[in-house]
Amino acid sequence: MRLNIALVLLMLGTPLVATAERTERPQDYAVTVPLTLSGEGPWYRMQLPMAAQLAARHADFRDLRLFNGEGERLAYSLIPGAERFAESQQRADLRLFPLHGPAGRRDAVPTLRVQRGDDGSIIELAEPAATAELLRGWLLDASATDFSLQRLYLEWQAESEGFQRFSIEASDDLDHWRPVGEGQVARLSFNGERIDKSEVELPTIRARYLRLLWLAPEQAANLSAASVSGTRSTAEPAALIWSAALQGQADEQGVIWTMPMALPLERVRIDIEQANSLAPVVLQGRRDSKAPWVPLANSVLYRLPGDGHELVQDQIELPSWPVSQLRLQVDSRGVGLGSSEPRMHLAMRATELLFLVRGSPPYQLALGREDAQAGSLPVTTLVPGFDAQRLVGMGQAVIAGQIAQAEVAPASTTAEPRFDWKRAGLWAVLLVGVGVLVLMALSVLRASRGRS
């Protein structure tokens, strides 16, 4: 009986020890900065600056956390190098071609002979010689559009007022047509009032051609013009985030810059302080201080006069390989970059941070913990039904103040690991408890043998 009770206590106590070990507080992190929120929540987004990247202990931000005013952790997601989506409203005029067919045959689709240009636009549309005179519909050439079609505008005339109902089909090759739905325009007047409906909603489609076939009345209205409107969506790469100027250290082979960790840099900028400077340079990099140097780029940096203004080339593009050290070698045949040691700015693609607000402010961003485990959720878990367009409507978060710039120095490979007294104490409690249970179990076993 005692053994069963002891086992139950052990099972209940072990989760408590594990829970205590996972508890995190803002004080456990080297850097904490307050956040300012604006816009509509409860989800907020922010672009993490380069200062945050340099303050973190891990390049993948596994040591990033968010806390509310009560010290509770907030759920978040990270989207590295997230593309930015932009939308713009577009409108385009369409070319019109009448379609004729036999009277009394609503199911008969007009046949066509079409000649198209190299870009797919219609040059000529000829009707068969034996067609009837009844106007059955219209073919609209939308091959010049490069956006999704959402609304159709018609300028039309008919023999009498009333409703004009027609089917809408779409095609990309004039041979295969897919139904889009039905449209209706109307023109009504009574007692000095007038209703004129000439717009038709489309179900957001991409198509080179539209075909309108009249359902009621049988004869189509005369169209004098047609146009479509829609939305053009463009995806742009994530913005580059830049660091503050970093001072390098000169040696006999060049100037070396050391980052706290290996980062996938895409561009660097060198401060050229002196006018009339020109320097062919070679930029090398390596993942850590023990790896060999690898050439990253050859370039010519300059600050020269030209055509009434100054010409400056101070940036070098990189292949996005993770590097923790950069070395700049200046060709002595140039005039150099000045008397002082050059300073460098680092750039990489921004990481988007999304988080769910709960509790009261102030909200804090925490960074800098060596033994932290990844805490980011998949974005589809954090935001059910997520798609990239939802980013546009989310609230914004910004860092209030500045993140202290990390001291850019190589990590020591000989430093002794810090002893975690908190974790050691928890394990000691667990081991003592196990020992007590073992002693109790042995006591019970001896007592049972004595009775037998």
Beta strands, then each sheet from edge to edge (+ up, - down):
strand 1: 31-38
strand 2: 43-47
strand 3: 65-67
strand 4: 76-80
strand 5: 84-100
strand 6: 113-116
strand 7: 122-126
strand 8: 135-141
strand 9: 148-157
strand 10: 162-171
strand 11: 178-190
strand 12: 193-197
strand 13: 199-205
strand 14: 209-216
strand 15: 222-236
strand 16: 240-242
strand 17: 246-247
strand 18: 249-251
strand 19: 254-264
strand 20: 267-270
strand 21: 277-286
strand 22: 294-306
strand 23: 309-313
strand 24: 315-317
strand 25: 322-330
strand 26: 343-349
strand 27: 351-356
strand 28: 363-367
strand 29: 395-399
sheet 1: 3+ 28- 1+ 29- 2- 27+ 4-
sheet 2: 12+ 11- 10+ 14- 8+ 5- 15+ 9- 13+
sheet 3: 6+ 7-
sheet 4: 16+ 26- 17+
sheet 5: 16+ 26- 20+ 24-
sheet 6: 18+ 19- 25+ 21- 22+ 23-
end
